[in-house]
Structure formats: C-alpha cells, structure tokens
Amino acid sequence: MRILVADDHDLVRETIAAFLDGSDVEEVQTVATLEDAVAEAERTGSFDLVLLDYNMPGMNGLEGLDRMRQANAGRPVAILSGSATRDVAEAALKAGAQGFIPKTLSARSLLTAARFMAAGEVYAPIEFLQQPEADETVGSLTKREQDVLRGICEGKSNKEIARDLDLQEVTVKLHVKTLSRKLDARNRTHAAMIARDRGLT
C-alpha cells in the first residue's frame, strides 16, 4: 500500500506518517502543500490513499479535494483536519472524499481507517458525525482572548505573550484556560489548530 500524507505542519505530517507504519504499508510519502501532492501523484503514479489537510496552502476548501482526486486517477483521497466542523466533514464526504480523519485519531485507529479507505470503504468516526453542529465561537472570544490566541498560534510562550500584551503571566494563563474552554480545545496546541481551521486569528 502506497500512501501520501499532505499537511503543512511538519510535526503533524511526520506524526501521521509514523502512525501509518504497518506491515502492509510499503511506502508513506509526505508533502507540505496541495501543489506538491498533485505533482507527486503525477510524477510517481497514483497512490492507494492520499490524506489531505483541509486547511493547508492551495486547498481553497474542497476545491483541492477535487484536484487531488483527478491527479490520483480517481483513487481514494481523504480529508484530514484538526478541528473542522461536522458540516465540513459531511460536505467533504458528499464531494467524494473517501473519508474524514480527525487528527486526534489514535495510531491504531488511523492505520485501520487507512486500510478501510484504500480498500474502497468510506470512513468517518461515527462519534464525530453524531456531534451537534459546531458553533464557530469567534463571537464568544473577547478581544483580549483573541490577542492571546494569536500569540499561541505564533508559537509564543505565556511569558512572551504577557510581555507583548503588557499583562501579568498569570493573567495570560487565565485567558488561555478560558479560550481553550470556549473552543473546546484540550490544550494550547489544539486551540491553535482550531483557530487556524476556523480562521479565528
């Protein structure tokens, strides 16, 4: 089985590639943009499965899915996302995605899902599709919380954010806790992924 993982975050890309280490997986290629993914499929021949990050450069929503499916000769292409809503997942499946993969999926589940999709089965976690439709929440973040979130997205520490915003570090910690709760994020990295996917910063 040949798999292509396309994601513009180096760490996420390499982690997912490592998760796909199974006895039946002969090759896992990784690229950072849609253009690179299309070029790779055209250069080396179609892949058994392509995993595309929903929000990486060049995707333009689900337009990128269509381009990749054509480049991959109609073979399975699935959407990866750190925090897309149920609506996006359903739209992706309707647009022909072979599956919808939350980046929070465990290594074992991801490998199982990859095998399903490569075999032509459609995959989406049932518990994800049963979620109530997500509130985009941008309106519920205060201006200060948005400032702190922007700092998190830039990879800054609480101390650096506090210095930039002329706040106490303990105040920044409180903002991080509050905005994470509002975004339903498990930690600051997850909050940054959600912010990026929803265009909150």
C-alpha positions, -999 to 999 in steps of 0.1 A, spaced: 0 0 0 14 34 -10 1 64 10 7 102 5 3 125 35 -1 162 27 0 186 56 17 220 60 27 214 97 59 194 98 53 178 132 17 168 123 28 154 90 56 133 104 35 121 133 8 109 110 33 92 87 48 74 117 13 62 127 9 46 93 38 22 99 20 -12 92 33 -44 77 11 -38 46 23 -2 41 52 -3 17 57 35 13 45 67 30 54 99 12 49 133 28 45 168 13 36 202 26 12 217 0 -15 207 -24 7 216 -53 34 192 -41 8 165 -35 -6 168 -71 29 169 -85 39 138 -65 9 118 -77 16 128 -113 53 121 -110 52 87 -93 18 74 -103 -14 73 -82 -13 64 -45 -36 38 -29 -46 65 -5 -40 103 -2 -46 121 31 -51 159 26 -51 185 53 -82 206 49 -65 239 57 -31 237 40 -20 261 13 -37 257 -21 -67 238 -8 -94 265 -12 -119 245 8 -130 214 -10 -117 225 -44 -84 209 -35 -101 176 -29 -114 176 -65 -80 185 -79 -63 158 -59 -88 131 -69 -82 139 -106 -44 138 -101 -47 105 -82 -67 89 -111 -99 88 -90 -83 66 -63 -91 72 -26 -85 107 -12 -95 115 23 -96 148 43 -75 153 75 -85 180 100 -75 191 134 -108 208 142 -132 211 112 -169 211 120 -193 183 113 -207 203 84 -173 203 67 -169 166 72 -203 159 57 -196 183 28 -162 165 22 -179 131 20 -206 144 -3 -179 159 -25 -163 125 -30 -138 122 -1 -131 86 8 -131 96 44 -128 123 71 -100 118 96 -97 139 128 -60 144 136 -68 133 172 -73 97 160 -51 71 177 -23 54 158 -41 21 156 -74 37 145 -57 57 118 -39 27 104 -73 7 104 -90 37 87 -63 39 61 -67 2 53 -105 6 50 -102 36 27 -75 21 5 -99 -9 1 -126 15 -12 -147 18 21 -158 53 32 -146 61 67 -157 88 92 -157 83 130 -194 78 140 -190 98 172 -177 128 152 -207 127 128 -231 125 158 -218 157 173 -242 187 173 -234 212 147 -205 233 160 -208 269 169 -179 288 152 -174 306 186 -154 335 171 -180 359 185 -177 345 220 -139 352 224 -131 386 239 -107 409 222 -80 400 248 -86 363 243 -82 367 205 -49 386 212 -37 357 234 -48 331 209 -29 349 182 2 347 203 -4 309 208 -7 305 171 26 323 166 42 297 190 49 322 218 51 312 254 28 326 281 57 348 293 63 362 257 26 368 252 24 386 286 53 408 276 38 416 242 4 425 257 17 442 288 -1 417 311 9 395 340 18 360 331 -8 346 354 -35 367 335 -24 352 302 -27 317 318 -62 325 328 -70 337 293 -55 305 278 -77 284 301 -109 304 292 -104 305 255 -95 268 254 -128 260 272 -147 282 248 -131 265 218 -135 230 233 -97 226 230 -78 201 250 -46 222 252 -29 252 236 -17 233 205 -53 221 199 -65 256 204 -40 268 177 -52 241 153 -89 251 159 -80 288 154 -63 280 121 -90 258 108 -117 284 116 -98 315 106 -101 330 141 -67 348 141 
